[in-house]
Amino acid sequence: MEVEPLNSPDAVSLRHARHAARTRSVALTSRCAQACGERSRPMIDITRPPSPVPGCAACAELANRREAAQATYDRSAEVDANVLLRQHQRREHRA
């Protein structure tokens, strides 16, 4: 069995067809979201810990919990506090 080179007309056509299908899929998903009235959410940088909102007792408590976990090198508890802080901020501080 012979392997077809990557630059053969059939291989190039297949790559173009796959790209076109992916593009149509993304466009369709976007149109569906717009038709349903959904708005896109801003991207969240999960590589950085969330900052507590000034004056919010719940944010301060979760930030303190995260700092305590960091002090004891408890990475699991630190991540848990970050997740809870992000969830709280999404529920309480987003308009």
C-alpha positions as CSV (number, residue, x, y, z in Angstrom):
1,M,0.0,0.0,0.0
2,E,1.4,3.4,-1.0
3,V,1.1,6.4,1.2
4,E,-0.1,9.5,-0.5
5,P,2.2,12.6,-0.2
6,L,0.9,15.4,2.0
7,N,1.1,17.9,-0.9
8,S,-0.8,15.7,-3.4
9,P,-4.0,17.3,-4.8
10,D,-6.2,14.9,-2.9
11,A,-4.5,15.6,0.4
12,V,-4.7,19.3,-0.1
13,S,-8.4,19.1,-1.0
14,L,-9.1,17.1,2.1
15,R,-7.3,19.7,4.3
16,H,-9.2,22.5,2.7
17,A,-12.5,20.7,3.1
18,R,-11.7,20.0,6.8
19,H,-10.8,23.7,7.4
20,A,-14.0,24.8,5.6
21,A,-16.1,22.4,7.8
22,R,-14.5,23.7,11.0
23,T,-15.1,27.3,9.9
24,R,-18.7,26.6,9.1
25,S,-19.2,24.9,12.5
26,V,-17.7,27.9,14.4
27,A,-19.9,30.3,12.4
28,L,-23.0,28.2,13.0
29,T,-22.3,28.0,16.7
30,S,-21.8,31.8,16.9
31,R,-25.1,32.4,15.0
32,C,-26.9,30.0,17.3
33,A,-25.7,31.8,20.3
34,Q,-26.7,35.2,18.9
35,A,-30.1,33.8,17.9
36,C,-30.7,32.5,21.5
37,G,-29.7,35.9,22.9
38,E,-26.6,34.5,24.6
39,R,-23.7,36.8,25.0
40,S,-20.2,35.7,25.1
41,R,-18.4,35.8,28.5
42,P,-15.1,37.5,28.8
43,M,-12.1,35.3,29.0
44,I,-10.8,34.7,32.5
45,D,-7.1,34.2,33.0
46,I,-7.1,31.1,35.2
47,T,-3.3,31.2,35.4
48,R,-3.6,34.2,37.9
49,P,-5.5,34.0,41.2
50,P,-8.6,36.1,41.4
51,S,-8.4,39.4,43.3
52,P,-11.0,40.0,46.1
53,V,-13.4,42.8,45.6
54,P,-12.7,45.6,48.1
55,G,-15.3,45.9,50.8
56,C,-16.8,42.4,50.3
57,A,-16.7,40.2,53.4
58,A,-17.1,36.9,51.4
59,C,-14.3,37.8,49.0
60,A,-12.0,38.7,52.0
61,E,-12.9,35.4,53.7
62,L,-12.0,33.4,50.6
63,A,-8.8,35.3,50.0
64,N,-7.8,34.7,53.7
65,R,-8.6,31.0,53.2
66,R,-6.3,31.0,50.1
67,E,-3.5,32.7,52.0
68,A,-3.7,30.2,54.8
69,A,-3.5,27.4,52.3
70,Q,-0.5,29.0,50.7
71,A,1.2,29.4,54.0
72,T,0.9,25.7,54.7
73,Y,1.7,24.6,51.1
74,D,-1.7,23.0,50.7
75,R,-2.1,23.5,47.0
76,S,-5.4,21.6,46.9
77,A,-7.0,24.0,49.4
78,E,-5.5,26.9,47.6
79,V,-7.1,25.9,44.3
80,D,-10.4,25.2,46.1
81,A,-10.3,28.8,47.5
82,N,-9.6,30.2,44.1
83,V,-12.5,28.3,42.5
84,L,-14.9,29.4,45.3
85,L,-13.7,33.0,44.9
86,R,-14.3,32.9,41.1
87,Q,-17.7,31.4,41.6
88,H,-18.7,33.9,44.2
89,Q,-17.5,36.8,42.0
90,R,-19.4,35.5,39.0
91,R,-22.6,35.2,41.1
92,E,-22.4,38.4,43.2
93,H,-20.2,40.9,41.4
94,R,-21.0,40.6,37.7
95,A,-23.8,42.8,36.3
